[in-house]
Amino acid sequence: MWTTIIGLVAFAIVALIGWGIAELKGKACHYEKDELEKAVDAQLAQQLHENGFNEMGIKDVIKNISTKGFKTT
């Protein structure tokens, strides 16, 4: 019985330490796009727009989803 309790406590401690390391790592690493990456993103967005892609809002998505069923004629 004591072995089980010690195992669970050890597992909880290791899990909390791992969680703390992951949280600190996320706050310590910062990434910012440079000018070349921003230019490529803008160019790709322009190409998508020229080819007819438009990002849908939530109202457009609701109109197009098929969870409402299908109309039968």
Buried (B, 14 or more C-beta within 10 A) or exposed (E): EEEEEEEEEEEEEEEEEEEEEEEEEEEEEEEEEEEEEEEEEEEEEEEEEEEEEEEEEEEEEEEEEEEEEEEEE
